Amino acid sequence: MIRPKLSLRRPLAVLGAVLLGLTGAAAVAAPASAHHTTITATAACDQLSGERVITWKVENSEVNKDATIRKVTASPATPVTVAVEGAGTKPLDQVVIAQGSFVEAVQRVPGDTAKATLKVKAAWYKDNKTQRAENEGSINLSADEPCKPAPTCVDASKAKYSHTFDGPKGTATVKLDGNLPLCGDTKQYFTLVSYFAPRPQFATPQYVYGTPDSDFVGGNQTEIELNVEIPNCHTQVDLIWGDKDKVIDPLVEGGKRYDNLKLGSPGAPGNRSTGPQGWYNGGDKSCTTPASTFASNCDGTVTVSLSNDGKISKYPVEFEVKGENGFSKKVTVEPGKANNDTVVPAESAGKIEVLVDGKVIEGGTYSWQRPEDCPLPTVTTEADCENFTLTASNPEGGLPVKVEFSYDGKTETRTVAAGKSESVTFKAGKAETALVALPDLELEMEAVYAPEGDCGGGGGGGEEPGLPVTGAAAGGIAAGALALLAIGAVLFVVARRRRVRFTA
């Protein structure tokens, strides 16, 4: 009988994707007789399957006799095979080991196997008889990490990211690190949000501006871009871990905070993304629109209207209204509201300023101006051959008015309070007219001295009815009004710093 010899001197390659981190050689049992097999082993991890791949090297101790493998016992009890060139594989117990040679057999065991053993019974034909021997080899795998399949995706709870962030521009990107997608249908959301803020540093309350931008990493999408609008005032911008449900609106004193949800934070989950800090505070103007208007009153006071109702008015505004002589009043106006209750007294209305945060707001300066519809003082006269009496009356609701009465080279000055009258009596002289001037209003008028009757024979006089002082105020065009009385020749002419005399 011819026994075929298998040429197995070339080490056999282990099929599949196998890592070459080898363990130590297996222990070899002492031979039971002069004939024996020597068994050693190495192991590697197949990261595709997660199995340990053990390569058993079985050597024939005889240099001039072939060894026929009769029985193989493996623990764990998985197949032990030998690659045959051109013929695939065959079980180890069907192999003949050529004299002085060896075979390499492959066994796949679970990835968490701690120890594997291999018993081999072999037979030699020598001296016209068959001789048998059994030997055992083993390999200790307990010191190695368990073999696991190489991942094809990354678990969302362990995924790492990197990000960019530009707070002033309201842009950010988030990218999944590595080459593996998230496992299954998992989606990890990230959100970019901007706020109205009361200060360019962190302060509350804050209100969401526009619409937060939210997107996810998952499936084939491994990188996202986020963009939000930034208000044209103080703002805060945050890049947070999670979807829009995580957005806090408003951010208030003592309320919830994003803390480590912000990407780039020192703690989880924000620290699972590398990049700059994902938050920004800035803006160079207040998120309010303070405004003021003014209305002069006839009594010299000024009513100041304050409003806080512009497009970006999100916060109360504390106005300060200041006037001359130490006048100051602070008024807080809520967003979207106005206040019309501030009245600056006449003695302080010469210069008015409206301030916010210590600065005069745009259009916030004013001085009292006499309204065009304010009633003017009136003058009445009484003339006889002995006296010429002039009386000035100031209507209710106006300012005190200074009146200068001049006749026949003499001048008397009176200040007439609102709702009061003042009279001046001159001795009748040769002058035909008297001048009544209101210097504060830049108004003048002439009254003709025309007593009733013939003063040569002793005549009487009469009181003329009241006549209004009318005409242009300072800076106006000279104007006047003519009132010719039916009884008595008293005429009042009003002009700007000039006198026009009319005669009846």
C-alpha positions as CSV (number, residue, x, y, z in Angstrom):
1,M,0.0,0.0,0.0
2,I,1.4,3.4,-1.0
3,R,0.9,6.1,1.6
4,P,0.6,9.6,0.0
5,K,2.7,12.3,1.4
6,L,1.2,15.8,1.9
7,S,3.6,18.7,1.4
8,L,2.4,21.0,4.2
9,R,5.7,22.6,5.1
10,R,4.4,26.1,4.0
11,P,2.4,27.8,6.7
12,L,-1.3,28.0,5.8
13,A,-3.0,31.4,5.6
14,V,-5.9,32.1,7.9
15,L,-8.9,33.1,5.9
16,G,-10.9,36.2,6.6
17,A,-10.0,39.6,8.2
18,V,-7.8,38.5,11.1
19,L,-5.8,40.7,13.5
20,L,-2.3,39.4,14.1
21,G,-2.1,40.0,17.8
22,L,-0.8,36.6,18.7
23,T,-0.9,34.9,22.1
24,G,1.9,32.8,23.6
25,A,2.7,29.3,22.4
26,A,0.6,26.5,23.8
27,A,1.9,24.2,26.5
28,V,3.0,20.8,25.1
29,A,2.2,17.5,26.9
30,A,5.0,15.1,27.5
31,P,5.0,12.3,24.9
32,A,3.4,9.0,25.9
33,S,5.9,6.9,24.0
34,A,8.9,7.3,21.6
35,H,6.5,8.3,19.0
36,H,4.6,11.5,19.6
37,T,3.1,14.7,18.2
38,T,4.2,18.1,19.4
39,I,1.3,20.6,19.6
40,T,1.6,24.4,19.8
41,A,-0.8,27.2,19.1
42,T,-1.2,30.8,18.3
43,A,-4.5,32.9,18.2
44,A,-5.8,36.0,16.5
45,C,-9.1,37.9,16.5
46,D,-11.3,38.0,13.4
47,Q,-13.0,41.4,13.7
48,L,-15.5,40.6,11.0
49,S,-17.0,37.6,12.9
50,G,-15.8,38.3,16.5
51,E,-14.3,34.8,16.7
52,R,-10.9,33.7,18.0
53,V,-8.9,32.0,15.2
54,I,-6.6,29.4,16.7
55,T,-3.8,28.0,14.5
56,W,-2.7,24.6,15.9
57,K,0.7,23.4,14.8
58,V,1.0,19.6,15.0
59,E,4.5,18.2,14.4
60,N,5.5,14.6,13.7
61,S,8.4,13.5,16.0
62,E,9.6,10.8,13.6
63,V,12.1,11.8,10.9
64,N,11.6,8.7,8.9
65,K,8.0,7.6,9.5
66,D,4.8,9.3,8.6
67,A,2.2,9.8,11.3
68,T,-1.5,9.2,10.6
69,I,-3.9,11.2,12.7
70,R,-6.5,8.8,14.1
71,K,-8.6,11.0,16.4
72,V,-8.9,14.7,17.3
73,T,-10.6,16.0,20.4
74,A,-11.0,19.8,20.7
75,S,-12.3,22.0,23.5
76,P,-14.3,24.1,22.7
77,A,-15.7,21.4,20.4
78,T,-15.6,23.2,17.1
79,P,-14.1,21.9,13.8
80,V,-10.4,21.7,13.4
81,T,-9.4,21.7,9.7
82,V,-6.4,21.7,7.5
83,A,-6.2,23.6,4.2
84,V,-5.4,21.3,1.3
85,E,-4.0,23.0,-1.8
86,G,-6.5,22.9,-4.6
87,A,-9.0,20.9,-2.5
88,G,-10.3,23.3,0.1
89,T,-10.1,22.0,3.6
90,K,-10.4,18.6,5.4
91,P,-10.7,17.6,9.1
92,L,-7.4,17.2,11.0
93,D,-8.3,13.6,11.8
94,Q,-8.1,12.8,8.1
95,V,-4.5,14.1,7.7
96,V,-1.2,12.2,7.4
97,I,1.8,14.1,8.6
98,A,4.9,13.5,6.6
99,Q,8.0,12.3,8.4
100,G,9.8,15.1,10.1
101,S,7.1,17.6,9.1
102,F,4.1,19.3,10.6
103,V,0.6,20.5,9.7
104,E,-1.2,23.7,10.7
105,A,-4.9,23.3,11.5
106,V,-7.3,26.1,12.1
107,Q,-10.0,26.2,14.7
108,R,-12.6,29.0,15.3
109,V,-13.8,29.5,18.8
110,P,-16.1,32.1,20.5
111,G,-14.5,35.5,21.1
112,D,-14.7,35.2,24.8
113,T,-13.0,31.8,25.0
114,A,-10.5,31.8,27.9
115,K,-8.7,28.5,27.2
116,A,-8.6,26.0,24.3
117,T,-7.2,22.4,24.2
118,L,-6.5,19.9,21.5
119,K,-5.9,16.2,21.9
120,V,-4.4,14.3,19.0
121,K,-4.1,10.5,18.6
122,A,-1.6,9.4,15.9
123,A,-0.4,6.1,14.6
124,W,3.0,5.1,13.1
125,Y,3.7,1.9,11.2
126,K,7.1,0.6,12.4
127,D,8.8,-2.8,12.7
128,N,5.8,-4.4,10.9
129,K,3.4,-3.2,13.4
130,T,1.3,-0.1,14.2
131,Q,2.3,2.0,17.2
132,R,0.0,4.7,18.6
133,A,0.4,7.7,20.9
134,E,-1.8,10.6,22.2
135,N,-0.7,14.0,23.0
136,E,-2.4,17.3,24.1
137,G,-1.7,21.0,23.6
138,S,-3.5,24.1,25.0
139,I,-3.6,27.8,24.7
140,N,-4.5,30.3,27.5
141,L,-6.6,33.3,26.1
142,S,-7.8,34.7,29.5
143,A,-5.2,37.4,29.5
144,D,-6.4,38.8,26.2
145,E,-9.3,41.2,25.6
146,P,-12.4,39.4,24.4
147,C,-12.6,39.3,20.6
148,K,-15.4,41.3,19.2
149,P,-16.6,42.2,15.7
150,A,-15.2,45.4,14.3
151,P,-18.0,48.0,14.5
152,T,-19.8,49.0,11.3
153,C,-21.5,52.0,13.0
154,V,-21.1,54.0,16.2
155,D,-23.6,54.0,19.0
156,A,-25.2,57.4,19.5
157,S,-24.4,57.4,23.2
158,K,-20.7,57.1,22.4
159,A,-20.4,59.2,19.3
160,K,-18.0,62.1,19.2
161,Y,-18.4,65.3,17.2
162,S,-16.5,68.4,16.2
163,H,-18.0,71.8,15.6
164,T,-17.5,75.4,14.4
165,F,-19.3,78.5,15.8
166,D,-19.5,82.1,14.8
167,G,-21.8,83.9,17.3
168,P,-21.8,87.4,15.7
169,K,-22.7,85.9,12.3
170,G,-25.2,83.4,13.7
171,T,-23.6,80.3,12.0
172,A,-22.4,76.9,13.2
173,T,-21.5,73.5,11.8
174,V,-21.5,70.1,13.6
175,K,-19.7,67.0,12.2
176,L,-19.7,63.4,13.3
177,D,-16.1,62.2,14.0
178,G,-14.7,59.1,12.4
179,N,-15.8,57.2,9.3
180,L,-18.7,55.3,10.8
181,P,-22.4,56.5,10.7
182,L,-24.7,56.4,13.7
183,C,-26.2,52.9,14.3
184,G,-29.7,52.2,13.0
185,D,-32.2,55.0,12.7
186,T,-30.7,57.0,15.5
187,K,-30.7,60.8,15.0
188,Q,-28.7,63.3,17.1
189,Y,-30.2,66.8,16.9
190,F,-28.3,70.1,17.4
191,T,-29.9,73.6,17.6
192,L,-28.7,77.1,17.1
193,V,-30.7,79.9,18.8
194,S,-30.4,83.7,19.2
195,Y,-31.9,86.0,21.8
196,F,-32.8,89.6,22.6
197,A,-30.6,90.5,25.6
198,P,-30.7,93.4,28.0
199,R,-26.9,93.8,28.0
200,P,-23.9,92.9,25.9
201,Q,-22.8,90.6,28.7
202,F,-24.9,87.7,30.1
203,A,-28.1,89.2,31.7
204,T,-31.7,88.3,32.0
205,P,-34.4,88.2,30.9
206,Q,-33.7,87.1,27.3
207,Y,-36.3,86.4,24.6
208,V,-35.8,84.2,21.5
209,Y,-35.3,86.2,18.3
210,G,-36.7,84.8,15.1
211,T,-36.8,81.0,14.6
212,P,-34.1,78.6,16.1
213,D,-32.4,76.4,13.5
214,S,-32.3,72.7,14.3
215,D,-31.0,69.7,12.3
216,F,-29.7,66.2,13.0
217,V,-26.8,63.9,12.3
218,G,-27.9,60.4,11.4
219,G,-28.2,57.9,8.5
220,N,-26.1,59.2,5.6
221,Q,-26.0,62.7,7.1
222,T,-22.8,63.1,9.1
223,E,-22.4,66.9,8.9
224,I,-24.9,69.8,9.3
225,E,-24.9,73.6,9.0
226,L,-27.0,75.9,11.2
227,N,-27.9,79.5,10.6
228,V,-30.0,82.0,12.6
229,E,-30.8,85.7,12.4
230,I,-29.2,88.1,14.9
231,P,-31.1,91.0,16.3
232,N,-29.7,94.5,15.7
233,C,-29.1,95.0,19.4
234,H,-27.7,93.2,22.4
235,T,-27.9,89.4,21.9
236,Q,-26.9,86.0,23.1
237,V,-26.4,83.1,20.6
238,D,-26.2,79.4,21.8
239,L,-25.3,76.2,20.1
240,I,-27.0,73.4,22.0
241,W,-27.2,69.6,22.2
242,G,-30.8,68.6,21.3
243,D,-33.7,69.7,19.2
244,K,-36.0,72.7,19.4
245,D,-37.7,71.2,22.5
246,K,-34.5,72.0,24.4
247,V,-34.8,75.8,23.7
248,I,-35.5,77.9,26.8
249,D,-37.8,80.9,26.1
250,P,-37.5,83.2,28.0
251,L,-34.3,82.9,29.9
252,V,-35.2,84.5,33.3
253,E,-33.5,85.2,36.6
254,G,-33.4,82.0,38.6
255,G,-34.8,79.9,35.7
256,K,-33.4,77.0,33.7
257,R,-30.0,77.2,32.0
258,Y,-28.4,75.3,29.2
259,D,-25.3,74.5,31.2
260,N,-23.4,71.6,29.7
261,L,-25.9,71.3,26.8
262,K,-23.8,74.0,25.1
263,L,-21.3,72.5,22.7
264,G,-17.8,73.1,23.9
265,S,-18.8,72.9,27.6
266,P,-16.6,71.2,30.1
267,G,-19.2,68.5,31.0
268,A,-21.3,66.0,29.1
269,P,-22.9,66.1,26.7
270,G,-21.4,69.3,25.4
271,N,-17.9,68.1,25.9
272,R,-18.5,65.3,23.4
273,S,-18.0,67.8,20.6
274,T,-14.6,69.5,20.2
275,G,-14.4,73.1,19.0
276,P,-14.8,76.6,20.3
277,Q,-17.2,77.5,23.1
278,G,-20.7,77.4,21.5
279,W,-22.1,80.6,23.1
280,Y,-21.7,84.3,22.5
281,N,-22.8,87.6,24.1
282,G,-22.5,90.9,22.4
283,G,-24.3,93.6,20.3
284,D,-23.6,97.4,20.5
285,K,-27.1,98.8,21.1
286,S,-30.0,98.4,23.4
287,C,-33.0,96.2,22.5
288,T,-35.4,99.1,23.2
289,T,-36.6,102.1,21.1
290,P,-37.0,105.0,23.6
291,A,-38.5,108.1,22.1
292,S,-39.9,111.4,23.4
293,T,-42.2,114.2,22.1
294,F,-43.0,117.5,23.7
295,A,-46.0,119.8,23.9
296,S,-45.8,123.4,25.2
297,N,-48.7,124.7,27.3
298,C,-50.0,128.3,27.6
299,D,-49.1,128.3,31.3
300,G,-45.4,127.8,30.5
301,T,-45.4,124.1,31.4
302,V,-44.3,121.3,28.9
303,T,-46.0,117.9,28.7
304,V,-43.4,115.2,27.8
305,S,-44.7,112.0,26.1
306,L,-42.4,109.0,26.5
307,S,-42.7,105.8,24.4
308,N,-41.1,102.4,24.2
309,D,-43.0,100.8,21.3
310,G,-40.4,100.2,18.6
311,K,-39.7,97.0,16.7
312,I,-37.0,95.9,19.0
313,S,-38.5,97.1,22.3
314,K,-38.4,94.0,24.4
315,Y,-37.5,95.6,27.8
316,P,-38.8,98.3,30.1
317,V,-37.1,101.6,29.7
318,E,-36.3,103.9,32.6
319,F,-36.5,107.5,31.4
320,E,-35.2,110.5,33.3
321,V,-36.7,113.9,32.4
322,K,-34.6,116.8,33.5
323,G,-35.3,120.5,33.5
324,E,-33.8,123.7,34.8
325,N,-33.6,124.6,38.5
326,G,-33.0,121.0,39.5
327,F,-36.2,119.4,38.2
328,S,-35.8,115.6,37.6
329,K,-38.4,112.9,37.2
330,K,-37.8,109.2,36.5
331,V,-40.5,107.2,34.6
332,T,-40.4,103.5,33.6
333,V,-42.3,102.6,30.4
334,E,-43.0,99.0,29.7
335,P,-42.3,97.5,26.2
336,G,-45.0,98.5,23.7
337,K,-46.3,101.2,25.9
338,A,-46.2,105.0,26.2
339,N,-46.5,107.5,29.1
340,N,-48.0,111.0,28.7
341,D,-48.1,112.0,32.3
342,T,-44.9,113.9,32.8
343,V,-45.3,117.7,33.0
344,V,-42.3,120.0,33.4
345,P,-43.2,123.1,35.4
346,A,-42.8,126.5,33.8
347,E,-39.8,127.5,35.9
348,S,-37.9,124.4,34.6
349,A,-39.1,124.4,31.0
350,G,-36.3,126.6,29.6
351,K,-34.2,123.6,28.8
352,I,-35.5,120.0,29.0
353,E,-33.5,116.8,28.4
354,V,-34.8,113.2,28.3
355,L,-32.1,110.6,29.2
356,V,-31.8,106.8,29.2
357,D,-28.9,105.2,31.0
358,G,-27.4,108.6,31.6
359,K,-27.4,109.7,28.0
360,V,-29.7,112.1,26.2
361,I,-31.7,110.1,23.6
362,E,-32.1,111.2,20.0
363,G,-34.5,114.1,19.8
364,G,-34.6,114.3,23.6
365,T,-33.9,118.1,24.1
366,Y,-36.5,120.9,24.1
367,S,-37.4,124.4,25.3
368,W,-40.8,125.9,25.9
369,Q,-42.4,127.7,23.0
370,R,-45.6,129.8,23.3
371,P,-48.4,128.0,21.5
372,E,-50.1,130.0,18.8
373,D,-53.6,129.5,20.2
374,C,-52.8,131.0,23.7
375,P,-55.2,133.9,24.5
376,L,-53.5,137.3,24.6
377,P,-54.0,140.0,27.3
378,T,-56.6,142.7,26.8
379,V,-56.4,146.4,27.5
380,T,-59.2,148.9,28.5
381,T,-59.0,152.7,28.8
382,E,-60.7,155.4,30.7
383,A,-60.1,159.0,29.7
384,D,-61.3,162.4,30.9
385,C,-59.9,165.9,30.9
386,E,-57.9,165.2,34.1
387,N,-56.7,161.6,33.8
388,F,-55.9,158.9,31.3
389,T,-56.2,155.3,32.8
390,L,-55.0,152.1,31.1
391,T,-55.9,148.6,32.4
392,A,-54.3,145.3,31.3
393,S,-56.1,142.0,31.9
394,N,-54.4,138.6,31.6
395,P,-56.7,135.6,30.8
396,E,-56.8,132.5,33.0
397,G,-54.5,129.7,32.1
398,G,-51.6,131.8,30.9
399,L,-48.3,133.0,32.1
400,P,-47.8,136.1,34.1
401,V,-47.2,138.9,31.6
402,K,-45.0,142.0,32.0
403,V,-46.8,145.2,30.7
404,E,-45.1,148.6,30.2
405,F,-47.4,151.6,30.1
406,S,-45.9,154.8,28.6
407,Y,-47.6,158.2,28.3
408,D,-46.4,161.8,28.0
409,G,-42.8,160.8,28.8
410,K,-43.6,158.7,31.8
411,T,-43.5,154.8,32.0
412,E,-45.0,152.5,34.5
413,T,-44.3,148.7,34.6
414,R,-46.7,146.1,36.0
415,T,-46.6,142.3,36.0
416,V,-50.1,140.9,35.6
417,A,-50.8,137.4,36.9
418,A,-53.0,135.0,35.0
419,G,-56.6,135.8,35.7
420,K,-55.8,139.3,37.1
421,S,-55.8,142.9,36.0
422,E,-53.5,145.8,36.6
423,S,-54.2,149.6,36.0
424,V,-52.0,152.6,35.6
425,T,-53.4,156.3,35.7
426,F,-51.5,159.1,34.1
427,K,-52.3,162.9,34.5
428,A,-53.8,164.1,31.2
429,G,-51.1,165.9,29.2
430,K,-50.4,167.2,25.8
431,A,-49.5,163.7,24.3
432,E,-52.1,162.4,22.1
433,T,-51.3,158.7,22.5
434,A,-50.1,156.2,25.0
435,L,-48.0,153.1,24.3
436,V,-48.7,149.7,25.9
437,A,-45.9,147.2,25.4
438,L,-45.6,143.4,26.2
439,P,-41.9,142.9,25.9
440,D,-41.9,139.2,26.7
441,L,-44.3,138.6,23.7
442,E,-42.7,141.3,21.5
443,L,-46.0,143.1,21.1
444,E,-46.8,146.8,21.3
445,M,-50.0,149.0,20.8
446,E,-50.9,152.6,20.8
447,A,-54.0,154.0,22.5
448,V,-55.2,157.5,21.4
449,Y,-56.0,159.9,24.2
450,A,-59.4,161.3,23.2
451,P,-61.6,162.3,26.1
452,E,-65.3,162.9,25.6
453,G,-66.6,166.4,25.3
454,D,-64.8,169.8,25.3
455,C,-62.2,169.8,28.0
456,G,-61.9,173.6,27.6
457,G,-65.4,173.9,29.1
458,G,-64.8,171.0,31.4
459,G,-65.8,167.7,30.0
460,G,-66.3,164.2,31.2
461,G,-64.8,161.0,30.1
462,G,-65.9,157.6,29.5
463,E,-64.5,154.0,30.0
464,E,-63.8,152.1,26.8
465,P,-64.7,148.4,26.5
466,G,-61.8,145.8,26.7
467,L,-59.8,145.3,23.5
468,P,-57.6,142.2,22.9
469,V,-54.0,142.5,22.3
470,T,-53.3,140.6,19.1
471,G,-50.4,140.3,16.8
472,A,-47.3,138.3,15.8
473,A,-45.0,136.7,18.4
474,A,-41.2,137.0,18.3
475,G,-39.8,136.3,14.9
476,G,-43.2,136.7,13.2
477,I,-44.3,139.1,10.5
478,A,-45.7,142.4,11.8
479,A,-49.4,142.1,12.0
480,G,-52.1,143.9,13.8
481,A,-55.7,144.3,14.4
482,L,-57.7,147.5,14.2
483,A,-60.6,148.2,16.5
484,L,-62.4,151.5,16.1
485,L,-64.9,152.1,18.9
486,A,-68.3,153.5,18.0
487,I,-68.2,155.8,21.0
488,G,-64.9,157.5,21.8
489,A,-62.0,157.6,19.5
490,V,-59.7,155.0,21.1
491,L,-57.7,152.9,18.6
492,F,-55.3,150.0,19.3
493,V,-52.7,149.0,16.8
494,V,-50.5,146.0,17.3
495,A,-47.1,145.5,15.6
496,R,-43.7,143.8,16.1
497,R,-41.5,146.4,17.7
498,R,-43.0,149.3,15.8
499,R,-46.0,151.4,16.2
500,V,-48.5,152.2,13.5
501,R,-50.9,154.9,14.4
502,F,-54.4,155.1,12.9
503,T,-56.8,158.0,13.4
504,A,-60.5,158.0,13.1
